[in-house]
Amino acid sequence: MISRIKNFFAQDPNKDGFDARRATKLILLAALTLLAIIFAMPSVQVVFAAEKKMPIYSVQTDEKVVAITFDAAWGADDTDVLIEILAEYDALATFFICGYWFEENPDAVRKFHAAGHDIANHGDTHAHVAQLSLEKNKAEILGAHKKAYGLLGIEMDLYRTPYGEYNNAVLEAAEQVGYHTIQWDVDSLDWKKMGADHMVNQVLNHKNLQNGSILLFHNDIPETPIALRRILAELRNQGYEFVPVSRLIMREGYKLDHTGRQIPEER
């Protein structure tokens, strides 16, 4: 068919034998042939990469405040001393607690709550959530949520992923069950157990330390209370106050920059 069309249009229309009606028919036939070829081709879909979601790492604020946070996934022997040190510096902290920790240490949870500290979600089983489906991630969050509600009658809405792991499925799962996912921008590295001096230096000289920073600690580490008292004392000398994450973050009217810092939207 294509060769016939080429041969036909190679003719000189001024010469005898050129048929205009035949030319019109061939043009229509060529157009129909081209359409048939196009529709017979496999459809081509353009797939755009999903926008990468981010948790909250810090908050832009003019107030000289930081949030002290603890992940509770191990023992509870330092519960009383942590409460005592935090009270000494008028610091209300946020405790991210695993589901099994609610069950194993109900008295410690009640003490933190009674002292005015945030009780927040650290997942039910401390799983590697980046390896889980969206539905299993929701189950991890809701498992701990139900235990907190059963023990204290509270509805948590702050979530920190175990190991700091996340991907879009993790963050989407948290959003779907009404949670804000919270990371940190200053890590004490207390879990490395390198001593109180190392922890103090790590926090006070951290390049990210600023208004609206979220500081990460863990309970049940022997050096943490020693370092915590020194850190709070120096931060207080620098003019910082200590607020729980629930009072630090914005719940609407914000955007996240590339570092995960909450920034108020312009109005």
C-alpha positions, 0 to 999 in steps of 0.5 A: 500500500505504502509503495503504491502511494509513493509511486502515485505521487511520483507522477507529474500531475501535468502529464496525461493519465493523472487522475485527481479523483484517484489521488483523493481516494489514495490520500484518504486511504493513506490517512486511514492506514496511518490511523490504523497503525497508530491505534494498533500500537501499544499504548504508551503511558508516562509515569511520574515518580511519586512525590517523596514525603517527609516527616517533621524534623524541626520547626521554624519559630521566633521563640527560643524553644526546643523539644526534648524527646525520648524513645521508650523501647527498653527498660524503665529503671530511670523513670523517676530520675528523668521526671525529677531532672525534667521538672528541675528545669521546667521541661516538658518532654515527649515520650515516644512509647512502643506498644509493648512498653505500655503493657510492660511498664504501665506505672512508668507511663502513668508517671510520665503522663501525670507529670505533664509530658507528651505520651506519643506513639513509637509503633506497636512492636518496634518493627522495621516499618520501611519493609511493611505495607501501608496496611501493616504500617497502619496496624503498627500505629493503631496497635500502640494507639489502642494500648495508650487509650486503654491505659490513659484514655488519651488519643495520641497523634504524634508518631516516631518510626522505629529506627527513624525509618520511613518511606511514602507508605509509612508516612501515608499510613500515619496520615491516614490514621490521623498522625503527624510523623516526628523525626529530630534534627539533633541526635544525642547519640546516647544509644552508642553509650560513649559517655556523658561528655560525648553526649553533652558535646554532641548536643550543645555543639550540634550544627543544627541546634537552633530555635525549634530543634527537636532533640533525640534521647532514649530512656534506660541508658545509664549515662543519659540522666547525667548528660541530660542535666548538664545539657538542660542547664546549659541550654537554659543559660543560653535562653532556651525553654523546653516545650513538648512536641505537641506545643512546638509543631504546626498542625496546619498552614505549613510547608516542609523545606528540604530538611523537613523543617516546618515553615508557616505558609505565607498568607 
